[in-house]
């Protein structure tokens, strides 16, 4: 049980080798937190709808996303602010219009599985 942290080494196990495999599968705590954060972004149906629309069609403006998803403009803007802060989407300004697109490759991969 070489992977068991010292603070848990005194606990009884049934299948010690599997415990080590489970610890290895869980991996780095920072990476685990990153994936949990990604999944929490996708857990909201409105944010997921926005991401799916952007993934499938490419860059869209807030008003177009509102029509496509049935959300109102302020709700779309709020969701995009959260997604932008997380580094999942980015906006490109053309004059007075900002078009958003998905920029996180890991999220794009997840979205691809959602649409497969």
Residue frames relative to the residue before (quaternion, step in Angstrom):
aa qw qx qy qz dx dy dz
X 1.0000 0.0000 0.0000 0.0000 0.00 0.00 0.00
X 0.0693 0.8635 -0.4915 0.0900 3.51 0.78 1.12
X 0.6975 0.4729 -0.2908 0.4531 3.65 1.12 -0.38
X 0.5052 0.6520 -0.4298 0.3673 3.59 1.24 -0.18
X 0.4441 -0.6944 0.4925 0.2794 3.61 -0.74 1.00
X 0.6595 -0.5502 0.3518 0.3723 3.56 -1.15 0.69
X 0.6745 0.5072 -0.3125 0.4361 3.60 0.99 -0.76
X 0.7305 0.3633 -0.2384 0.5268 3.62 1.26 -0.14
X 0.4248 0.7535 -0.4284 0.2613 3.59 1.30 -0.09
X 0.6849 0.4939 -0.2957 0.4468 3.61 1.09 -0.55
X 0.5282 0.6367 -0.4130 0.3808 3.60 1.23 -0.04
X 0.5019 -0.6522 0.4890 0.2890 3.55 -1.15 0.72
X 0.0734 -0.7764 0.6245 0.0423 3.57 -1.04 0.81
X 0.4275 -0.6720 0.5420 0.2681 3.54 -1.26 0.44
X 0.7941 0.0867 -0.0024 0.6016 3.57 0.83 -1.05
X 0.2365 -0.8372 0.4809 0.1097 3.55 0.26 1.32
X 0.6522 0.5156 -0.3248 0.4508 3.59 0.96 -0.81
X 0.6581 0.4936 -0.3111 0.4759 3.59 1.07 -0.69
X 0.5744 0.5642 -0.3737 0.4606 3.56 1.15 -0.59
X 0.6605 0.4975 -0.3032 0.4737 3.58 0.93 -0.88
X 0.6357 0.5160 -0.3234 0.4744 3.60 1.02 -0.77
X 0.6467 0.5168 -0.3139 0.4649 3.59 1.02 -0.83
X 0.6404 0.5120 -0.3223 0.4732 3.59 0.98 -0.83
X 0.6528 0.5023 -0.3119 0.4737 3.59 0.98 -0.85
X 0.6479 0.5250 -0.3202 0.4495 3.60 1.02 -0.80
X 0.6336 0.5256 -0.3285 0.4631 3.59 1.04 -0.77
X 0.2049 -0.8444 0.4724 0.1477 3.56 1.04 -0.76
X 0.8198 -0.2612 0.2185 0.4604 3.50 -1.36 -0.48
X 0.5051 -0.6749 0.4532 0.2898 3.58 -0.88 0.96
X 0.6393 0.5302 -0.3302 0.4484 3.61 1.01 -0.70
X 0.6607 0.4863 -0.2967 0.4888 3.56 0.99 -0.84
X 0.6081 0.5485 -0.3397 0.4626 3.57 1.06 -0.74
X 0.6573 0.5035 -0.2967 0.4758 3.61 0.95 -0.90
X 0.6283 0.5391 -0.3321 0.4520 3.61 1.00 -0.81
X 0.6864 0.4653 -0.2865 0.4798 3.60 0.91 -0.90
X 0.6222 0.5304 -0.3451 0.4609 3.59 1.01 -0.74
X 0.6441 0.5139 -0.3171 0.4696 3.58 1.00 -0.79
X 0.6313 0.5242 -0.3332 0.4644 3.59 0.99 -0.79
X 0.6818 0.4854 -0.2936 0.4619 3.55 0.86 -0.95
X 0.6283 0.5251 -0.3545 0.4514 3.62 1.02 -0.64
X 0.6123 0.5329 -0.3527 0.4655 3.60 1.10 -0.60
X 0.7061 0.4573 -0.2515 0.4787 3.56 1.02 -0.82
X 0.5681 0.6410 -0.3688 0.3610 3.60 1.22 -0.40
X 0.6358 0.4905 -0.3308 0.4957 3.60 1.21 -0.33
X 0.4832 -0.7066 0.4380 0.2745 3.59 -0.68 1.11
X 0.6575 0.5058 -0.3265 0.4530 3.62 0.95 -0.76
X 0.6634 0.4825 -0.3139 0.4780 3.60 0.91 -0.85
X 0.6378 0.5203 -0.3298 0.4623 3.57 0.99 -0.79
X 0.6327 0.5241 -0.3320 0.4635 3.60 0.98 -0.80
X 0.6440 0.5141 -0.3209 0.4668 3.59 0.94 -0.84
X 0.6840 0.4890 -0.2883 0.4582 3.56 0.88 -0.95
X 0.6418 0.5120 -0.3301 0.4659 3.58 0.98 -0.76
X 0.6402 0.5170 -0.3236 0.4671 3.59 0.98 -0.82
X 0.6849 0.4739 -0.2867 0.4735 3.58 0.88 -0.92
X 0.6368 0.5383 -0.3275 0.4445 3.57 0.99 -0.79
X 0.7272 0.4503 -0.2426 0.4579 3.56 0.90 -0.95
X 0.8050 0.3327 -0.1526 0.4670 3.59 0.90 -0.90
X 0.4729 -0.6364 0.4739 0.3832 3.57 1.12 -0.54
X 0.8226 -0.2847 0.1573 0.4664 3.59 -1.27 -0.20
X 0.0348 0.7794 -0.6227 0.0595 3.53 -1.00 1.01
X 0.4648 -0.6580 0.5246 0.2754 3.55 -1.23 0.61
X 0.7009 -0.4786 0.3374 0.4072 3.56 -1.29 0.44
X 0.6901 0.4869 -0.2982 0.4446 3.59 0.78 -0.97
X 0.6436 0.5064 -0.3211 0.4755 3.59 1.04 -0.71
X 0.6428 0.5120 -0.3162 0.4739 3.57 1.03 -0.77
X 0.6177 0.5471 -0.3369 0.4534 3.58 1.06 -0.75
X 0.6640 0.4836 -0.3038 0.4826 3.59 0.92 -0.87
X 0.6774 0.5143 -0.2967 0.4342 3.60 0.88 -0.94
X 0.7751 0.3654 -0.1839 0.4816 3.60 0.95 -0.86
X 0.4508 -0.6857 0.4541 0.3470 3.60 1.21 -0.39
X 0.4971 0.6289 -0.4318 0.4135 3.57 1.28 0.25
X 0.4617 -0.6338 0.5102 0.3534 3.58 -1.23 0.16
X 0.7062 -0.4987 0.3043 0.3999 3.57 -1.22 0.52
X 0.6776 0.4838 -0.3275 0.4467 3.67 0.80 -0.84
X 0.6388 0.5187 -0.3299 0.4627 3.61 1.03 -0.72
X 0.6303 0.5133 -0.3249 0.4834 3.58 1.03 -0.78
X 0.6555 0.5174 -0.3114 0.4535 3.58 0.90 -0.92
X 0.6556 0.5103 -0.3104 0.4619 3.57 0.94 -0.87
X 0.6635 0.4949 -0.3052 0.4709 3.60 0.90 -0.88
X 0.6604 0.5042 -0.3068 0.4643 3.59 0.98 -0.83
X 0.5934 0.5553 -0.3657 0.4536 3.61 1.08 -0.65
X 0.6613 0.5004 -0.2948 0.4746 3.55 0.96 -0.90
X 0.6795 0.4876 -0.2829 0.4696 3.57 0.90 -0.92
X 0.6342 0.5183 -0.3171 0.4782 3.57 1.08 -0.75
X 0.6539 0.5156 -0.3095 0.4590 3.61 0.94 -0.88
X 0.6822 0.4674 -0.2745 0.4906 3.58 1.12 -0.66
X 0.4925 -0.6851 0.4138 0.3419 3.60 1.26 -0.12
X 0.4521 0.7026 -0.4370 0.3330 3.57 1.25 0.37
X 0.7839 0.1304 -0.0731 0.6027 3.59 1.07 -0.74
X 0.1379 -0.7524 0.6351 0.1077 3.53 -1.33 0.34
X 0.3145 -0.7467 0.5587 0.1773 3.53 -1.16 0.64
X 0.1545 -0.7597 0.6260 0.0842 3.53 -1.12 0.75
X 0.2692 -0.7964 0.5274 0.1233 3.54 -0.59 1.18
X 0.0278 -0.7460 0.6653 -0.0107 3.53 -1.04 0.99
X 0.7924 -0.1096 0.0306 0.5993 3.57 -0.09 1.26
X 0.7947 -0.2413 0.2025 0.5188 3.57 -0.64 -1.11
X 0.6318 0.5360 -0.3177 0.4610 3.58 1.29 -0.12
X 0.1480 -0.7564 0.6319 0.0814 3.55 -1.01 0.93
X 0.1235 -0.7779 0.6144 0.0476 3.53 -0.80 1.07
X 0.2604 -0.7884 0.5464 0.1096 3.55 -0.87 1.02
X 0.0316 -0.7771 0.6285 0.0090 3.53 -1.23 0.63
X 0.5234 -0.6082 0.4920 0.3377 3.57 -1.24 0.46
X 0.0963 -0.8255 0.5557 0.0229 3.59 -0.80 1.02
X 0.5968 0.5584 -0.3672 0.4440 3.61 1.22 -0.27
X 0.3955 -0.7580 0.4707 0.2178 3.58 -0.46 1.24
X 0.6383 0.5248 -0.3372 0.4510 3.61 0.99 -0.76
X 0.6566 0.4862 -0.3065 0.4884 3.60 0.98 -0.81
X 0.6074 0.5412 -0.3570 0.4590 3.60 1.03 -0.70
X 0.6429 0.5236 -0.3174 0.4601 3.58 1.00 -0.77
X 0.6450 0.5096 -0.3086 0.4786 3.56 1.01 -0.83
X 0.6572 0.5121 -0.3038 0.4621 3.58 0.97 -0.87
X 0.6029 0.5504 -0.3491 0.4600 3.56 1.09 -0.71
X 0.6562 0.4919 -0.3109 0.4804 3.60 0.99 -0.78
X 0.6309 0.5436 -0.3359 0.4401 3.60 1.05 -0.70
X 0.7457 0.4025 -0.2088 0.4881 3.57 1.05 -0.76
X 0.5163 0.6593 -0.4162 0.3542 3.60 1.26 -0.12
